[in-house]
Amino acid sequence: MSNRLTQFEVDQFAELGYLSSTKCLTDAECDALLEHIESFERDRPDDVGWAFDLKTNLLFDWVYALGAHKAILEIAEDLLGPNLFNTNSIFRIKESSTGTHYGWHQDAARIEVEPCFVIAFVSLTDSTKENGCLQVIPGSHKRIHPFDVIENADGQPQRRVARTKDVDESKAELLELKAGEVAFFSGRLVHGSGSNTSSERRIAVLTDYTAADAKQSVGQGSGQLVCGEDNWRYIAPEPVPQGNCTSVDVLNRRRVLTTYPENPLMGPLQPGQAIEFPDAPDHESNKLGIAL
Ligand SMILES: O=C(O)CCC(=O)C(=O)O
């Protein structure tokens, strides 16, 4: 089955900044991904905090494979063209009744990308109003809105994040999704989500797709070419993970984030600012041993 978009859907994305739901994964695919997540949580509980945030597509071969999933790529291609990088995959897991939530923001607020990357929100469990589904402000992607930069230790440890000021919440749309459905939205769309008040976990993986000819306003981005070819060399190439968060994968991610620290999620580096990101606990002691 093809997931190709109609011209109406492409125009709707251009106008509203998002497409609400497309079935891309089968139940069996969702179950297999949930099993990967749960076994990592069981086997390596101390690594969950750092490994599930930022560039997880460099750590896990199964996240890399999800980023290259044909049904998702077809839509990303229809929105951005045939040459695509995966520039970031993150897990967003909301445990029941923990209060974890994401305030209103535009991912591309601090570092702009032109054309802007598209985010695929892959719902591995149902996403509902009760468990804190994604919420968006339709049409808000046409400009960068004023924002503050804050700490969000709960959902995004060890880094500062942009939060849009003065959002008119009466315009918000809830994007409720069934497991296996994907919402696509512009990296400039104002979005956020509330906390999980249900008794079940809400689990999603978000992947940023960036066109190979996209220019970043600050620094150089990096990514995995998942579709087409790169004739521009604007985006530095990243390796494909070897397995399930092997030590080589950890070092590769560390090398990439240390070499290309300025990306939309980490933001611009201020003069003299140390490069910081969620990393394996041996980060400090290993720092000097890394061959960059
Ligand atoms: O998981 C969510 O509900 C939203 C997460 C998000 O917007 C983000 O990580 O930028």
The ligand as a Tripos MOL2 file, in Angstrom:
@<TRIPOS>MOLECULE
LIG
   10     9     1     0     0
SMALL
NO_CHARGES

@<TRIPOS>ATOM
      1 O1          6.1640   14.0020   23.1650 O.co2     1 LIG1
      2 C1          5.4890   15.0120   23.0650 C.2       1 LIG1
      3 O2          4.3060   15.0150   23.3480 O.co2     1 LIG1
      4 C2          6.0770   16.2740   22.5260 C.3       1 LIG1
      5 C3          7.5620   16.2420   22.5110 C.3       1 LIG1
      6 C4          8.1470   17.4370   21.8600 C.2       1 LIG1
      7 O3          7.4590   18.2980   21.3980 O.2       1 LIG1
      8 C5          9.5840   17.5680   21.7440 C.2       1 LIG1
      9 O4         10.3190   16.7470   22.2630 O.co2     1 LIG1
     10 O5         10.0240   18.5530   21.0980 O.co2     1 LIG1
@<TRIPOS>BOND
     1     1     2 2
     2     2     3 1
     3     2     4 1
     4     4     5 1
     5     5     6 1
     6     6     7 2
     7     6     8 1
     8     8     9 2
     9     8    10 1
@<TRIPOS>SUBSTRUCTURE
     1 LIG1         1 GROUP 0 **** ****
